[in-house]
Amino acid sequence: MDAVEIVEVAPRDGFQPIGPWIPTATKIDFLRRLAATGLRRIEIGSFVSPTAIPQLRDGAALVEAAAAIPGLRPQVLVPTAKRASEALAAGARFLVYVLSASESHNRSNVRRSVAESVEDYARMLDALPADAELRLNLATAFDCPFEGRMPVGPVLDLIRRLAALRPDIEICPCDTTGRATPDHVAALVAAARACCPEVTAWAYHAHDTYGLGLATTFAAYQAGVRVFDAAAGGLGGCPFAPGATGNVATEDVAWMFGRMGIATGVDVTALLPVAADAAALPGASSGGRARVALLSATERCAAG
């Protein structure tokens, strides 16, 4: 049986745009409950400016708590080598370095040019401990809120430069705005895999702003990707990408692949109440369809 891996990003990408403070204990409870559904990779938080994104200021406490959850591979997002050092000092051992393909978005996000972020990424690689895992997220790989549709050629050039620095890590093109189309995703992923055969681990990060999250996820799957980001309850949104809404819902992705006979390791039935609780958090912007449909069907069956 074919299999895919779902990386749960609600505790980071899903929680970051929520204004009301989510108590750290509540976040830890979500981590435990998500892990209990079979999700083994969870992006538990980020090491970023607490002024820019106050919701993520408890990264160190989450790293400590996640280490005690059996079977969990917690990862944390870092936008700079400085933040990577902070994450490592806190005990994190799986880092996700993010930079943007778009100059405008990169400057909005980290106040640097793309070239400066590439140099910073190289410095981080030099300082990375041997026991640390690493993934590279390429934001705005398909579309930018400021520049519009990103041409495939320049994005491929950037992927080549980054892959040359460290080809043995997972690279994840991200549809930050949710405006990517299935053909665009398939074209970029296929071209990236062809031009960088030394890279063997690829992932894909979808947003569902225009209802295309599942379609682009499936397009990436057809192009050879087997690792997919998703957020329980369809939570998410980027503070530095105006108009972007939630990630594709974990329950939608797991249900779709399950119906296709593709293993995810996720118990969708167990995930539904966790996703519903995530969607009900004060200030959360939720999405997805499977949760509502499946819970309604369950309630109808119980009533009958």
C-alpha positions in Angstrom: 0.0 0.0 0.0 1.2 3.5 -0.8 1.7 5.8 2.1 2.0 9.5 2.8 3.1 11.4 5.9 1.0 14.3 7.3 2.8 17.0 9.2 0.5 18.7 11.6 1.0 22.5 11.7 -2.0 23.8 13.6 0.0 24.4 16.8 2.3 26.8 14.9 0.7 28.0 11.6 -2.8 27.6 12.9 -2.3 29.3 16.2 -0.1 32.2 15.1 -2.8 34.5 13.8 -5.1 34.0 16.8 -5.2 37.2 18.8 -6.5 36.0 22.2 -3.7 34.2 24.2 -3.9 30.4 24.1 -2.6 29.2 27.5 0.6 27.1 27.2 -1.2 24.3 29.0 -3.9 24.3 26.4 -1.3 24.1 23.6 0.4 21.2 25.3 -2.9 19.4 25.7 -3.5 19.8 21.9 -0.1 18.4 21.2 -0.9 15.3 23.3 -4.3 14.8 21.7 -3.0 15.3 18.2 -0.2 12.8 18.8 -2.8 10.3 20.1 -4.6 10.3 16.7 -1.5 9.0 15.0 0.1 12.2 13.9 3.9 11.7 14.5 5.3 15.0 13.1 3.9 18.1 14.6 5.1 21.7 14.1 4.8 22.7 17.8 5.7 26.3 17.6 8.3 28.8 16.4 11.2 30.9 17.6 10.3 34.4 16.3 10.0 37.9 17.7 7.4 37.9 20.5 6.6 41.4 19.5 5.8 40.4 15.9 3.9 37.2 16.8 3.0 37.2 20.5 1.1 33.9 20.3 4.3 32.0 19.7 6.3 33.4 22.6 6.2 30.1 24.6 8.3 28.1 22.2 10.8 26.9 24.8 8.1 25.6 27.1 6.5 23.7 24.2 9.8 22.1 23.2 10.3 20.8 26.7 6.7 19.5 26.9 6.9 17.9 23.4 10.0 15.9 24.4 7.9 14.0 26.9 5.2 12.9 24.4 6.0 9.3 23.3 6.7 8.8 19.6 6.4 12.5 18.7 8.9 14.1 16.2 8.4 17.8 17.1 9.6 20.4 14.7 9.9 24.2 15.2 10.0 27.0 12.6 12.9 29.5 12.6 13.3 32.4 10.2 17.0 33.2 11.0 20.2 31.6 12.2 19.8 33.6 15.4 16.4 32.1 16.1 17.8 28.7 15.2 20.4 29.1 17.9 17.7 30.0 20.4 15.7 26.9 19.4 18.7 24.6 19.7 19.5 26.1 23.1 16.0 25.4 24.2 16.4 21.7 23.3 14.8 21.6 19.8 16.4 19.1 17.5 14.2 19.4 14.4 14.3 22.9 12.8 12.3 24.2 9.9 14.2 27.2 8.3 11.9 29.4 6.3 12.7 32.0 3.6 10.6 33.4 0.8 11.0 33.1 -3.0 9.5 36.6 -3.2 11.7 39.6 -2.4 8.8 41.6 -1.2 7.4 38.9 1.1 10.9 38.1 2.5 11.5 41.7 3.4 8.0 41.9 4.9 8.6 38.7 6.9 12.2 39.0 8.1 13.4 42.4 6.9 16.0 40.9 4.6 16.5 40.3 0.9 16.3 36.8 -0.4 20.1 36.8 -1.0 20.7 37.8 2.6 18.4 35.0 3.8 20.3 32.5 1.7 23.6 33.7 3.3 22.0 33.4 6.7 20.8 29.9 5.9 24.3 28.9 4.9 25.7 30.3 8.3 23.1 28.3 10.1 24.1 25.1 8.3 27.7 25.6 9.4 26.6 25.9 13.0 24.0 23.0 13.0 24.8 20.2 15.4 25.2 16.7 14.0 22.2 15.4 15.9 19.8 18.1 14.6 17.3 17.5 11.8 16.5 20.2 9.3 13.8 21.1 6.8 13.7 24.0 4.4 10.4 25.8 3.8 10.2 28.0 0.7 7.4 30.5 1.3 5.6 32.2 -1.6 6.9 29.5 -4.0 3.8 29.9 -6.2 2.3 33.2 -5.4 3.1 36.3 -3.4 0.5 38.7 -1.8 2.6 41.6 -3.1 4.1 40.4 -6.4 1.4 38.0 -7.6 2.1 34.7 -9.4 5.7 33.6 -9.1 7.3 32.5 -12.3 8.6 28.9 -12.2 12.1 29.7 -13.6 13.4 32.1 -10.9 11.9 29.9 -8.1 13.8 26.9 -9.6 17.0 28.9 -9.7 16.6 29.6 -6.0 15.8 25.9 -5.2 19.0 25.0 -7.0 21.1 27.4 -5.0 19.6 26.2 -1.7 19.8 22.5 -2.6 23.5 22.9 -3.5 24.1 24.0 0.1 22.6 20.9 1.7 20.9 18.4 -0.6 20.1 15.8 2.1 17.2 17.6 3.7 13.5 17.9 3.1 12.5 20.9 0.9 9.0 22.2 1.1 7.6 24.6 -1.5 4.7 26.5 0.2 1.5 27.9 -1.3 1.5 30.8 1.2 -1.5 32.6 -0.2 -3.6 29.7 -1.3 -3.7 31.0 -4.9 -1.7 28.2 -6.4 -3.5 26.0 -8.9 -3.0 22.3 -9.4 -1.2 22.7 -12.7 1.2 25.2 -11.3 2.0 23.0 -8.3 2.5 20.0 -10.5 4.8 21.9 -12.9 7.0 23.4 -10.1 7.3 20.1 -8.2 8.1 18.1 -11.3 10.7 20.6 -12.5 12.3 20.9 -9.0 12.6 17.1 -8.7 14.1 16.9 -12.2 16.6 19.7 -11.8 17.7 18.6 -8.3 17.8 14.8 -8.3 20.2 14.8 -5.4 17.2 16.0 -3.2 15.2 12.9 -2.3 12.9 14.4 0.3 10.2 16.8 -0.8 7.1 18.2 1.0 4.2 20.5 0.2 2.4 23.1 2.2 -1.1 24.1 1.1 -3.4 26.9 2.1 -7.1 26.7 1.3 -7.9 30.4 0.8 -9.7 29.7 -2.5 -10.8 26.2 -1.8 -8.0 24.6 -3.8 -6.0 23.1 -0.9 -7.0 19.5 -1.5 -6.6 19.9 -5.2 -3.1 21.2 -5.0 -2.2 18.6 -2.4 -3.3 15.9 -4.7 -1.4 17.5 -7.6 1.8 17.5 -5.5 1.1 13.8 -4.7 0.8 13.0 -8.4 4.1 14.8 -9.0 5.9 12.6 -6.5 5.6 14.4 -3.1 4.8 12.1 -0.1 4.9 14.6 2.8 2.1 17.1 3.3 1.5 19.9 5.8 -2.0 20.3 7.1 -3.7 21.9 10.1 -6.4 20.4 12.3 -9.7 22.4 11.9 -8.2 24.2 8.8 -6.7 26.8 11.1 -4.0 29.1 9.9 -3.0 32.3 8.0 0.2 34.3 7.7 0.4 37.7 9.4 2.8 38.8 6.6 0.6 37.6 3.7 -2.5 39.8 3.6 -5.6 37.8 2.7 -4.2 34.4 3.3 -6.5 32.2 5.3 -6.2 28.7 6.8 -4.1 25.7 5.9 -5.8 22.8 4.2 -7.5 20.8 7.0 -5.7 17.8 8.4 -9.0 15.9 8.6 -9.7 16.6 4.9 -6.3 15.5 3.8 -6.3 12.3 5.9 -9.9 11.5 4.8 -9.0 12.0 1.1 -6.0 9.8 1.1 -7.8 7.2 3.2 -10.6 7.0 0.6 -7.9 6.5 -2.0 -6.5 3.6 -0.1 -3.3 5.5 0.8 -2.1 5.0 4.4 -1.6 8.1 6.6 -1.4 6.5 10.0 -4.0 9.0 11.2 -7.2 7.9 12.9 -9.7 10.4 11.3 -12.5 9.5 13.8 -10.2 10.3 16.7 -9.0 13.4 15.0 -12.5 14.9 14.5 -13.1 16.1 18.1 -9.6 17.5 18.4 -10.1 19.4 15.1 -13.5 20.7 16.3 -12.0 22.0 19.5 -9.2 23.7 17.6 -11.8 25.3 15.3 -13.7 26.5 18.4 -10.8 28.4 19.9 -11.6 32.0 20.6 -10.3 34.1 17.7 -9.6 31.1 15.4 -10.4 31.2 11.7 -11.3 27.6 10.8 -11.9 25.8 7.5 -12.2 22.3 6.0 -15.2 20.3 5.0 -14.7 16.7 6.2 -15.0 17.6 9.9 -18.5 19.1 9.5 -19.7 16.3 7.1 -18.4 13.4 9.2 -19.6 14.8 12.6 -23.0 15.6 11.1 -23.2 12.0 9.7 -22.2 10.6 13.1 -24.9 12.7 14.8 -27.5 11.6 12.3 -26.6 8.0 12.8 -26.7 8.4 16.6 -30.1 10.1 16.4 -31.5 7.3 14.1 
